[in-house]
């Protein structure tokens, strides 16, 4: 089979068709499942590439690559009936698939490229036309089959990425990032691989995976050049602002004491008495001296009601605040 593959198609010159088939009517789209709507958008907007093969044009192609004719599981379905396939069934179920021979691997990739060719043919046939409901279902069926074939290839070759990542000695590189980049390289390799050239897919994809690891290392190197140390959240929680606030409050208290002791706010004797008794200024409470008094207690000393004491207190504090703003805060 491998010897019959087309030899004149380079990996970077795959057949590519950008075909402007028009989407189906809104009613047809609304009748589709959400995943079918997403797939339809992908098929109608992204270019179609495939590696051609002489057997693709034969009438027996469906049977050769998929075991039987491409028939929908039911009239309004968007998937084809599938026939048993040992390798694909094992990969889908998560079973370990033994190392494939060249013929088996070629067959799997031919299946994948055959689905892409069928999609390209449908789009070319309907270029400039609005897709009918029947054509839309057929297009989606081939799209689902294409994704299923690609999934089988990726699942079989996924351990290759892990093996290459373990063998690659790159320090200070996040292992999960390497795996992610390697998986993306594996997907790109699946899109471009031509089994007809006589090489195993692992030979082709290993180089692409290693190049992806190099890109990760280069990005990490540039990042370390800009940020030499690792981010430490503890270093971001500085107490500088809180310290400044505490210092500022202490300075204000000291300034208020000076304003009161030197009567810079020009308080009356009654106002000074009220402030002294209310806040116990100049007294050492720890030594048993009287502490702050209530409004009612101060009122008895001065000989007025507690409401009047509240007014005198507020007026005195206002004078002191204005003096503080003029002397300290304004500076």
C-alpha positions in Angstrom: 0.0 0.0 0.0 2.8 2.4 0.9 4.4 2.1 -2.5 1.3 3.2 -4.2 1.1 6.6 -2.4 1.6 9.7 -4.4 5.2 10.7 -4.3 5.2 14.2 -5.7 3.3 15.9 -2.8 5.6 17.5 -0.3 4.5 17.9 3.3 4.5 21.7 3.1 2.6 21.6 -0.2 -0.5 19.5 0.7 -3.6 19.9 -1.5 -5.5 22.8 0.0 -9.0 23.9 -0.9 -10.6 27.0 0.5 -14.2 26.6 -0.7 -16.9 29.1 0.0 -19.9 26.8 0.4 -22.8 28.7 2.0 -24.2 27.6 5.3 -27.6 25.9 5.3 -30.7 27.7 6.3 -31.3 28.8 9.9 -34.0 26.1 10.4 -31.5 23.4 9.4 -28.8 24.8 11.7 -31.3 25.0 14.6 -32.2 21.4 14.2 -28.6 20.4 14.7 -27.0 19.5 18.1 -24.6 22.1 19.5 -21.5 20.0 18.8 -22.7 19.6 15.2 -23.1 23.4 14.8 -19.6 23.9 16.1 -18.2 21.3 13.7 -20.1 22.8 10.8 -18.6 26.2 11.5 -15.1 24.6 11.5 -15.7 22.8 8.3 -17.0 25.8 6.5 -14.4 28.3 7.6 -11.1 26.4 7.8 -9.1 25.4 4.8 -9.2 21.7 3.9 -5.9 19.8 3.5 -5.2 16.2 2.7 -2.6 13.8 1.4 -4.0 12.2 -1.7 -3.8 8.5 -2.6 -4.8 6.7 -5.8 -7.2 4.3 -4.0 -9.3 7.3 -2.8 -10.9 7.5 -6.3 -12.0 3.9 -6.4 -15.6 2.8 -5.7 -14.4 0.3 -3.2 -12.6 3.0 -1.1 -15.3 3.1 1.6 -15.2 -0.6 2.1 -11.4 -0.7 2.0 -10.8 2.0 4.6 -13.9 1.7 6.8 -15.2 -1.8 6.2 -18.4 -0.9 4.4 -20.4 1.8 2.6 -20.8 5.3 4.2 -24.5 5.1 5.3 -26.0 7.2 8.0 -27.2 5.3 11.1 -30.6 6.8 10.5 -32.1 9.2 7.9 -31.7 12.4 10.1 -28.5 11.4 11.8 -25.1 13.2 11.4 -22.9 10.1 11.8 -22.1 7.0 9.7 -22.6 3.5 10.8 -19.2 2.2 11.9 -17.8 -1.3 11.2 -15.6 -3.2 13.6 -11.9 -2.3 13.5 -9.5 -3.8 16.0 -7.0 -1.0 16.2 -9.6 1.8 16.4 -11.8 0.0 18.9 -8.8 -0.7 21.1 -7.7 3.0 21.0 -11.2 4.3 21.7 -11.6 2.0 24.7 -8.3 3.0 26.2 -6.6 -0.4 25.7 -2.9 -0.6 25.0 -2.3 -0.8 21.3 0.8 -2.7 20.3 3.4 -1.1 18.1 1.9 -0.8 14.6 3.6 -2.1 11.5 4.2 0.2 8.5 1.2 -1.2 6.7 -1.1 -0.7 9.7 0.1 2.8 10.2 -0.3 3.7 6.6 -3.8 2.3 6.6 -4.8 4.5 9.6 -3.4 7.7 8.0 -5.1 6.8 4.7 -8.4 6.5 6.5 -7.8 10.0 8.0 -6.9 11.6 4.7 -9.7 9.9 2.9 -12.2 11.6 5.2 -10.6 14.9 4.6 -10.7 14.3 0.8 -14.4 13.5 1.0 -15.0 16.8 2.9 -13.1 18.7 0.3 -15.2 17.1 -2.5 -18.5 18.0 -0.8 -17.4 21.6 -0.3 -16.1 21.9 -3.9 -19.3 20.4 -5.3 -21.4 22.9 -3.3 -19.1 25.9 -3.7 -21.2 29.1 -3.9 -24.4 27.2 -3.0 -26.4 26.9 0.2 -26.0 23.5 1.7 -29.1 21.4 1.8 -30.2 19.5 4.9 -29.1 16.2 3.4 -25.7 17.5 2.3 -25.2 19.1 5.7 -25.8 15.8 7.4 -23.4 14.0 5.1 -20.7 16.7 5.6 -21.0 16.5 9.3 -20.9 12.7 9.2 -17.6 12.9 7.3 -16.4 15.5 9.8 -17.2 13.3 12.8 -15.4 10.4 11.1 -12.4 12.6 10.4 -12.2 13.7 14.1 -12.6 10.0 15.2 -9.7 9.0 12.9 -7.5 11.8 14.2 -8.3 10.9 17.8 -7.2 7.3 17.2 -3.9 8.4 15.7 -3.3 10.8 18.6 -4.2 8.3 21.3 -1.9 5.7 19.8 1.1 8.1 19.6 0.4 10.1 22.8 3.0 8.1 24.8 5.6 9.3 22.4 5.3 12.9 23.8 5.7 11.7 27.3 8.7 9.5 26.5 10.4 12.4 24.6 9.7 14.8 27.5 11.3 12.4 30.0 14.4 12.0 27.9 14.9 15.7 27.3 17.0 17.2 29.9 15.8 20.8 30.3 16.2 22.4 33.7 13.9 25.0 35.1 11.2 24.1 32.6 7.7 23.2 33.7 7.1 19.5 32.8 3.4 20.1 32.2 4.2 23.0 29.8 6.5 20.7 27.8 3.8 18.0 27.6 1.2 20.6 26.4 3.6 22.0 23.7 4.5 18.4 22.7 0.9 17.5 22.2 0.3 20.5 20.0 3.3 19.5 17.9 1.9 16.0 17.7 -1.4 17.3 16.3 0.4 19.4 13.7 2.4 16.4 12.7 -0.7 14.3 12.2 -2.1 17.0 9.8 1.1 17.0 7.6 2.4 13.4 7.7 2.6 11.6 4.4 2.9 7.8 5.0 3.8 7.2 1.4 7.3 8.5 1.9 8.2 5.3 3.6 8.9 6.6 7.1 7.2 5.7 10.4 5.2 8.5 12.0 7.3 8.4 15.1 10.4 9.3 13.1 8.6 12.3 11.5 6.9 13.5 14.7 9.8 13.2 17.1 11.7 16.0 15.3 8.6 18.2 15.6 8.1 17.4 19.2 11.8 18.2 20.0 11.5 21.5 18.2 8.5 22.3 20.3 10.5 21.6 23.5 13.2 24.0 22.2 10.6 26.7 21.8 9.5 26.2 25.4 13.1 26.5 26.5 13.6 29.7 24.5 10.5 31.2 26.0 11.6 30.3 29.5 15.0 31.7 28.9 13.5 35.1 27.7 11.2 35.1 30.7 14.1 34.5 33.2 16.0 37.3 31.5 13.1 39.7 32.3 12.3 38.1 35.7 15.4 36.7 37.3 13.7 35.5 40.4 10.5 33.4 40.9 7.4 35.2 42.0 7.0 35.2 45.7 3.6 36.4 47.0 5.0 37.0 50.5 7.3 39.6 49.0 4.3 41.5 47.7 2.6 41.9 51.1 4.6 44.9 52.3 3.6 46.6 55.6 5.0 49.9 54.4 1.6 51.6 54.0 0.4 50.3 57.4 3.6 51.5 59.1 3.3 54.9 57.6 -0.3 55.2 58.8 0.6 54.2 62.4 3.5 56.6 62.4 1.3 59.4 61.1 -1.3 58.7 63.8 1.3 58.8 66.5 2.6 62.2 65.2 -0.9 63.6 65.2 -1.4 62.5 68.8 1.8 64.2 69.9 0.9 67.3 68.0 -2.6 67.4 69.6 -1.0 67.0 73.1 1.2 70.0 72.3 -1.7 72.0 71.1 -3.7 71.3 74.2 -0.9 71.8 76.7 0.2 75.1 75.2 -3.5 76.1 74.5 -2.6 76.9 70.8 -6.3 76.4 69.9 -7.2 79.2 72.3 -9.7 77.0 74.4 -11.6 78.6 77.3 -11.1 77.3 80.8 -14.4 75.4 80.7 -13.4 73.8 77.4 -10.0 72.8 78.8 -11.7 71.3 81.9 -14.1 69.3 79.8 -11.3 67.9 77.5 -9.1 67.1 80.5 -11.8 65.3 82.4 -13.3 63.5 79.3 -10.0 62.1 78.1 -8.0 62.0 81.3 -5.2 64.1 79.8 -2.1 64.3 82.0 -3.0 61.4 84.2 -1.4 58.0 84.6 -4.2 55.5 84.8 -1.8 52.7 85.4 -0.9 54.3 88.8 -4.5 54.5 89.9 -5.3 58.0 88.9 -8.8 58.8 87.6 -9.6 57.7 84.1 -11.9 59.3 81.5 -15.2 60.5 82.9 -18.7 60.3 81.3 -20.6 63.3 80.0 -22.8 63.2 83.1 -19.8 63.1 85.5 -18.2 66.1 83.8 -21.5 67.9 83.8 -21.6 67.6 87.6 -18.1 69.1 87.9 -18.8 72.0 85.6 -22.4 72.5 86.8 -24.2 72.0 83.4 -26.2 69.2 81.8 -24.5 66.4 79.9 -25.9 67.6 76.6 -24.2 70.9 77.2 -21.0 69.1 78.0 -21.3 67.3 74.6 -21.6 70.7 72.8 -18.6 72.1 74.7 -16.6 69.0 73.9 -17.4 69.0 70.2 -16.7 72.8 69.9 -13.3 72.3 71.7 -12.3 69.3 69.5 -13.3 71.3 66.4 -10.9 74.2 67.4 -8.1 71.7 68.1 -8.7 69.9 64.7 -8.5 73.2 62.8 -5.3 74.1 64.6 -3.8 70.7 63.9 -4.6 71.0 60.1 -3.0 74.4 60.0 0.1 73.5 61.9 0.8 69.8 61.1 -1.3 68.3 58.3 -0.9 71.3 56.0 2.9 71.1 56.3 
